[in-house]
C-alpha cells in the first residue's frame, strides 16, 4: 500500500464541497493516492515512453 502525507489528505478533503458523500471523499483520496504513486514511479524511472504507450494501445485496440 502507498502512504500519503496527512497534510495532503486533509487538504484534499478540504477542497470537497461542504455537502459531499463518503463515496466522493473516498474517490478523491483514491485518486490522490494513484497520482502520488504514479509520480513516485516516474521519478524512479518506472515508466514507458510515449511511443511505447502508443504501440501498446494499437495492439489493445485491434
N, C-alpha and C positions, 0 to 999 in steps of 0.2 A: 504494500500500500504506500502511496505517495503522501508525504506530510506537507501541510500548508502552514504558513505563519499565521498565528492567531490574529494579528492585525489585518492581514489580507482577508481573512474570513469575516471579521467584524465589518470592515469597510465594504465588502461586497454585499453583506446583508443590509447595511445602512442605505445602500443605493436602491434597494427594493421599494416599491410603493408602500404607503402606510398599511393599506389593506392588501394582503397577499396571502396565498395559501402555503401550507407547509411544502406541498409538491413543488411550487415555484421556487421556494427558498432552496430546496434540495437540488433542483435542477441547476440553479445558479452556482451552488457550491461544487456540484459535479463538473460543470463546465469550467469553472476556475481551476479545479484540480487537473483536468485534462490539458488545459492551456499551459499550466505550470509544468506538467510532466513533459509536454512537447518541447517547451523552451529548454528544459534541462537536457533532453535527448539531443536537441540540435546543438547545444553548447558542447556536448560530449562527442559530437560528430556522428551520432547515430541517426543519420537521415540519408535520404537519397536525393539525387539531383532532379531538377525539373524534367529533364529529358527521360530519365529512368521512370519517373512517375507517369509521363505521357505514354511510354511504351507499355507499362503495366495496365493502364487504363484501356488502351487499344485492345489488349488481349482479353480483358474482362468484359468489354462491351461487344465482343463478337458473338 
